[in-house]
Amino acid sequence: MDFPEEFKYTEEHEWVMVEEEIAVIGISDFAQDALGDVVFVELPEVGAVLEAGKAFGVVESVKAVSDIYAPISGTVEEINEDLIEAPEIINTSPYVDGWMIKIRMTDAADADALMTSDQYQALIAEES
Amino acid sequence: MKKTPLNQTHRELGARMVDFGGWDMPVQYSGVINEHQAVREAAGLFDVSHMGEVEVSGANALAFIQQLTINDAAKLVDGQVQYSAMCYPEGGVVDDVTLYRFNESRYLFCVNASNTDKDFAWMQQVLAESAINDVTLTNRSDEFAQIALQGPKAEVVLSGLTDVALADLVYYHFCEGVVAGVEMIISRTGYTGEDGFELYLPASSAVEIWQALMAAGAPQGLLPIGLGARDTLRLEKGYALYGHELSKEISPLEAGIAWITKLDKDDFVGKAALVAQKAAGVPRRRVGLVMQERGIPREGYPVFAGDRQVGVITSGTMSPTLKVGVALALVDPDVAKADTDLEVAIRNRRMGGKVTRPPFVK
């Protein structure tokens, strides 16, 4: 399993890639593997205001429904429309084509508090 | 947790294991959708050793089974299998079962894994409270492993391992024969809607037979199949699952298994309640739903007709074959007709679904 060094991670298994005030958000390789075949994705609308720690969307595998939580607060700038038609992209490319949303962060410093790749890998080693 | 004789084999195959009603069982190996497609297009191998087996023997075996079950077991001939169910006196379902007739004084029930102890106790109780004697009940669940081989290539795969004339073994019939050197029951039955077999074999031979089937099936595209795909396969065909469509609170007339409920046969446990329910009008109907919008119906989601809640989803999934949400639901009888437009409340939204008579996948 792969956990890019340049990303930040959350305990709920989202990843965040920061580009100045914008944060790109998706779910980790560990999360997609644990879910199994993703068959449905529900994302917020552009302009929606997200609060850190609150659910902003849903991913469904064949068997289960899982909430996705906002790692940081902000306003949705863009959503990945491709996932609506082809949610399985989350399985095949969780970090690149499987990105979910881009948000304009309320405070870019919030991202600093998230886990590094090493910290996240230590967490999932404990969980599994 | 209870383990089948194939537990270690599943782990070696990289299966993801889950607690299924107290059994440590594989939910998936290569992925639910991949496994599902293998069964629809080629073949799949399932460990169903968790299922229970109860033998009924003795001169009055048939009389007892007629009292115990809702279908007409007198219709069975030697070597035939029947889908049936046991009910409580109030009409709710104890369990759905398959019944195997070896001869007039020897039968075998296959029952749902997590119901085995309850079912065996229930059978003993019904026998004790009846005037029927000379019947022996034996719980043989620990002796048997059970492996299901399902899919259009199932016969080709099995024929390489046995001299039994499989082409002569028709649907819902069984025989005793040797497969890969092991004597077993070969039953042309299954829970996928595809052609296939369920093999009842000694638990001590489970691993070698599994390996033999995997090796024989590999050139045909056979894959090991977990409980995840077992559920999507049965749902696409609209088959009931105990604990979802069937329970103590749901009668067989409501559950869509009226076709095995023989109210015209002599007395059986639950008959009076079911006759009364039919006369008064069955209060709920099990229907199939096919979603008309993107969205996956799940067990427990409420079903609406306009502003009125008319029922609840009992099982639902994304159909890997149709790529739309499909479900079984228990609804008011006035909205149970095919092509009725209903709505399923999925989280905070209502999504359209059409009443559709299963199977969803022909």
Contacts between the chains, C-beta under 8 A, distances in Angstrom:
chain1	res1	chain2	res2	distance
A	36	B	16	7.9
A	36	B	28	6.2
A	36	B	31	6.2
A	36	B	32	5.8
A	36	B	228	7.2
A	37	B	31	5.4
A	37	B	32	5.4
A	37	B	33	4.6
A	37	B	34	7.9
A	39	B	33	7.8
A	39	B	296	6.9
A	39	B	318	4.2
A	40	B	294	7.1
A	40	B	295	7.2
A	40	B	296	5.4
A	40	B	318	6.6
A	42	B	347	7.8
A	58	B	347	7.1
A	60	B	296	5.4
A	60	B	318	7.4
A	61	B	32	7.6
A	62	B	32	4.4
A	62	B	33	6.7
A	62	B	228	6.0
A	62	B	232	6.1
A	62	B	317	6.1
A	62	B	318	6.0
A	62	B	320	7.2
A	63	B	27	7.4
A	63	B	32	6.9
A	63	B	228	5.5
A	63	B	231	7.7
A	63	B	317	7.8
A	65	B	296	7.7
A	65	B	298	6.5
A	84	B	294	7.5
